[in-house]
Amino acid sequence: MSNRLANPHLDTMASDFLYHLDINVANTQDTSDIQQKFGDVRVVCTGGTASRMRELALYMRKVLGVSDPSDPVDLCERGHRYAMYKVGPVLCVSHGVGSSTFSVVLHELLKLVKYARCQNPIFLRIGTCGGLGVPPGTVVVTKDAFNGLLRNEHQIAILGKLVVRPAQFSEDVIKNIMEYGADPNDGFQTISANTMGTDCFYEGQGRTDGAICEYTEKDKMDFLQKCHDLGIRNIEMEASMFASVTKKVGVKAGDVCVTVVNRLEGDQVTVTMDQKHEFEQRPFLVVGRYIKKLLSQNLLK
């Protein structure tokens, strides 16, 4: 990536406190300390919870052959908002639930890799989602991200005006994840399909089990069928924002999630906790293979 982001004001700042990460860039003109700590980062993995990112960090140690018996260290622990673990050239960072919490840490992570002068880092989101016409346990690699209006874009209010940006992920990343990460012998299916990222888990996703519901079961099913007709095979709360921001700043990114329910069959998650935990390991497996291949063949360009 270029060391310039889509914000000219950053070049005029003498210092920058990445508040939610609790990382202080004391001198933006001399970031040698930040470069020493994070300059080797090539992949930034994000996911909802701190515990899942800790688990991913432990898994990436095995994938990358990092021998370290100690507990992973949360580099953002003092910030009390997000968790960050570093395994060689891979960062594993929690982002909370939904686009609003994710956007906060995403902006600061993009600034962090800028100050660290990271070379062409790839950003990945790993998580769980609702499926649409696919069985629970299916891993979905997002192509185009649709918002709750079923548009391939992300909308955000800025200075009292609605700003609309396209929401596509890098074709190279999608292709490479499918080529290097998916394996027909895994015992589960990994597919590439469109994703809907909504602003709400209940009404925004057409659920009928929230505290408010002003539509019928038929209304819901008609909406979900419309989503399916657009090639959407999973629903979550981050994809459209994530795709639009990374596309805007010219950073390659990908979204890899496992389904825990088929929304065409119901709203409630009925898999057991043991099944859910096993499902959560599936994106680790896919992304782990992809990252190992990228690093071994120096494909991060």
C-alpha positions in Angstrom: 0.0 0.0 0.0 1.0 3.6 -0.4 2.0 5.4 2.8 -0.8 7.9 2.0 -4.4 7.3 2.9 -7.5 9.1 1.7 -7.0 11.9 4.2 -4.6 14.8 3.4 -4.9 16.1 7.0 -2.8 13.2 8.3 0.2 14.7 6.6 -0.1 17.9 8.6 -0.4 16.2 12.0 2.6 16.3 14.3 1.4 13.3 16.3 -1.5 10.9 16.3 -3.0 9.0 19.2 -4.7 5.8 18.1 -7.0 6.1 21.1 -9.0 2.9 20.9 -5.9 0.8 20.3 -3.9 2.8 23.0 -1.1 3.3 20.6 0.6 6.7 20.6 2.4 7.9 17.5 4.3 10.6 19.2 6.0 11.9 16.0 4.4 11.2 12.7 7.6 12.4 10.9 9.7 9.8 12.7 7.8 6.6 13.3 10.8 4.3 13.7 9.5 3.0 16.9 6.2 2.0 15.3 8.0 0.6 12.3 10.2 -1.6 14.7 7.1 -3.0 16.3 4.7 -3.4 13.4 6.7 -2.8 10.2 6.9 -6.5 9.3 3.1 -7.0 9.4 1.8 -8.4 6.1 -1.7 -9.6 7.1 -4.2 -8.1 9.5 -6.9 -10.5 10.6 -10.0 -9.2 12.3 -12.9 -10.9 14.1 -15.7 -10.1 16.5 -14.5 -11.2 19.9 -11.2 -11.0 21.8 -11.3 -14.7 22.7 -11.7 -15.7 19.1 -8.7 -13.6 18.0 -6.6 -15.0 20.9 -7.6 -18.5 19.6 -6.6 -17.4 16.0 -3.3 -16.2 17.3 -2.6 -19.5 18.9 -3.6 -21.3 15.6 -1.4 -19.0 13.5 1.6 -19.9 15.6 1.1 -23.5 14.5 0.5 -22.5 10.9 3.6 -20.3 10.7 5.8 -22.6 12.9 6.3 -20.0 15.6 7.5 -21.8 18.8 6.3 -19.8 21.8 4.9 -21.5 24.9 3.8 -18.3 26.5 0.3 -16.9 26.5 -0.4 -14.5 23.6 0.0 -10.8 24.7 -2.8 -8.4 24.1 -1.0 -5.3 22.8 -4.1 -3.2 23.3 -5.2 -4.4 26.8 -4.8 -0.9 28.4 -7.3 0.5 25.9 -10.1 -1.8 27.3 -11.9 -1.8 23.9 -10.2 -4.1 21.4 -7.7 -6.9 21.6 -4.6 -7.2 19.4 -2.2 -10.2 19.1 0.8 -10.3 16.9 2.2 -13.6 15.5 5.2 -12.8 13.3 3.8 -10.9 10.3 0.2 -11.5 11.2 -2.0 -9.2 13.5 -5.1 -10.7 15.0 -7.5 -7.9 16.2 -11.0 -8.0 17.6 -13.6 -5.6 16.1 -16.7 -6.1 18.1 -20.2 -6.5 16.7 -21.4 -4.5 13.7 -20.0 -1.9 11.3 -20.0 0.9 13.9 -17.5 -0.8 16.2 -15.5 -2.3 13.4 -15.1 1.0 11.5 -13.5 2.6 14.6 -10.7 0.0 14.8 -10.4 -0.3 11.0 -9.6 3.4 10.7 -6.9 3.1 13.4 -5.5 -0.1 12.0 -5.2 1.5 8.5 -3.3 4.4 10.1 -1.1 2.0 12.1 0.1 0.2 9.0 0.6 3.5 7.3 2.9 4.8 10.1 4.6 1.4 10.3 5.3 1.5 6.6 3.9 -2.0 6.1 4.3 -3.2 2.5 1.0 -4.0 0.8 -0.8 -5.5 3.9 -3.9 -7.5 3.3 -6.9 -7.1 5.6 -9.1 -10.1 6.4 -12.3 -10.5 8.4 -13.0 -13.9 9.9 -16.4 -14.5 11.6 -19.7 -16.2 11.9 -22.9 -15.4 9.9 -26.3 -16.5 8.9 -26.5 -18.6 5.8 -29.0 -18.2 3.0 -29.8 -21.4 1.2 -26.6 -23.1 2.4 -26.2 -25.6 5.3 -24.8 -24.5 8.6 -21.0 -24.9 8.6 -20.6 -23.6 5.1 -17.6 -21.1 4.7 -18.5 -18.1 2.5 -15.8 -16.0 0.9 -17.5 -12.7 0.0 -17.5 -11.4 -3.5 -19.7 -8.3 -3.6 -21.1 -6.8 -0.3 -24.7 -5.6 -0.3 -26.2 -3.3 2.3 -29.7 -3.6 3.9 -31.2 -1.9 0.9 -29.8 -4.7 -1.3 -27.4 -2.3 -3.0 -23.8 -3.2 -3.7 -22.6 -0.2 -1.7 -22.2 1.3 1.8 -24.0 4.4 2.9 -22.7 6.7 5.7 -23.9 10.1 6.9 -21.0 12.6 6.8 -21.4 16.3 7.7 -25.2 15.9 7.4 -25.0 14.4 3.9 -25.4 10.8 2.7 -22.2 9.5 1.2 -22.4 6.4 -0.9 -19.4 4.2 -1.8 -19.0 1.0 -3.7 -18.5 -2.2 -1.7 -16.4 -4.7 -3.5 -13.5 -6.9 -2.2 -10.3 -7.5 -4.1 -10.7 -10.1 -6.9 -7.1 -11.2 -6.3 -7.8 -12.0 -2.6 -11.0 -13.8 -3.4 -9.3 -15.9 -6.1 -6.3 -16.8 -3.9 -8.4 -17.7 -0.9 -10.5 -20.0 -3.0 -7.4 -21.5 -4.7 -5.1 -21.8 -1.7 -7.5 -21.9 1.3 -10.3 -24.2 0.2 -9.9 -27.9 0.1 -12.5 -30.4 -1.2 -11.3 -32.9 1.5 -12.2 -30.6 4.4 -15.6 -32.2 5.0 -17.3 -28.9 4.5 -18.0 -26.6 1.6 -16.2 -23.3 1.0 -17.9 -21.1 -1.6 -17.5 -17.6 -3.0 -20.7 -15.7 -3.0 -22.3 -12.3 -2.3 -22.9 -11.1 1.3 -25.4 -8.8 2.9 -24.1 -6.6 5.7 -26.8 -4.9 7.7 -27.0 -2.3 10.4 -29.2 -4.4 12.6 -29.2 -8.1 13.7 -32.9 -8.4 14.1 -35.2 -6.1 12.0 -32.4 -5.2 9.5 -31.9 -8.9 8.8 -35.7 -9.6 8.6 -35.9 -11.7 11.7 -39.2 -12.2 13.4 -37.7 -13.0 16.9 -36.6 -9.5 17.9 -38.2 -7.1 20.4 -40.0 -5.3 17.5 -41.4 -6.9 14.3 -43.8 -5.1 12.0 -43.8 -7.5 9.1 -45.2 -11.0 8.4 -43.5 -14.3 8.0 -44.3 -14.0 4.3 -42.8 -10.5 4.1 -39.6 -12.0 5.6 -39.4 -14.9 3.2 -40.1 -12.7 0.2 -37.2 -10.5 1.2 -34.8 -13.4 1.9 -35.7 -14.9 -1.5 -34.9 -11.6 -3.1 -31.5 -11.7 -1.4 -30.9 -15.2 -2.6 -31.8 -14.2 -6.2 -29.0 -11.6 -6.0 -26.5 -14.3 -5.2 -26.4 -13.5 -1.5 -25.5 -16.6 0.5 -24.8 -15.2 3.9 -25.9 -12.3 6.1 -23.8 -10.4 8.7 -23.2 -6.9 9.9 -19.8 -5.8 8.7 -19.1 -6.7 5.0 -20.4 -3.6 3.2 -18.6 -1.1 5.4 -15.4 -3.2 5.4 -15.4 -3.6 1.6 -16.1 0.1 1.0 -13.5 1.5 3.4 -10.7 -0.8 2.2 -11.6 -0.1 -1.5 -11.6 3.6 -0.8 -8.0 3.6 0.6 -6.7 1.1 -1.9 -6.0 -1.8 0.5 -6.7 -5.4 -0.6 -9.2 -7.1 1.7 -11.3 -10.2 2.1 -14.2 -11.5 4.2 -14.4 -15.2 5.2 -17.3 -16.3 7.4 -18.9 -19.6 8.4 -22.7 -19.9 8.6 -24.3 -21.1 11.8 -27.9 -21.1 10.6 -29.8 -21.4 7.3 -32.2 -18.4 7.4 -34.5 -19.9 4.8 -35.3 -22.5 7.4 -35.6 -20.3 10.5 -34.2 -17.5 12.6 -32.9 -19.3 15.7 -29.4 -20.7 15.9 -30.0 -24.4 16.9 -26.5 -25.8 16.6 -24.9 -26.9 19.8 -22.1 -24.9 21.4 -19.7 -27.7 20.5 -20.9 -27.6 16.8 -20.5 -23.8 16.9 -17.0 -24.0 18.2 -16.1 -26.5 15.5 -17.7 -24.3 12.8 -15.6 -21.3 14.0 -12.4 -23.3 13.3 -13.3 -23.7 9.7 -12.4 -20.1 8.6 -9.2 -20.5 10.6 -8.3 -23.5 8.4 -9.1 -21.7 5.1 -7.4 -18.5 6.0 -4.5 -20.2 7.6 -3.7 -22.0 4.4 -4.1 -18.9 2.4 -1.8 -16.8 4.6 0.9 -19.5 4.7 0.8 -19.7 0.9 1.0 -15.9 0.5 4.0 -15.6 2.8 5.9 -18.5 1.4 5.5 -17.3 -2.2 5.7 -13.6 -1.5 2.4 -12.9 -3.2 1.6 -9.8 -1.1 2.0 -7.3 -3.9 
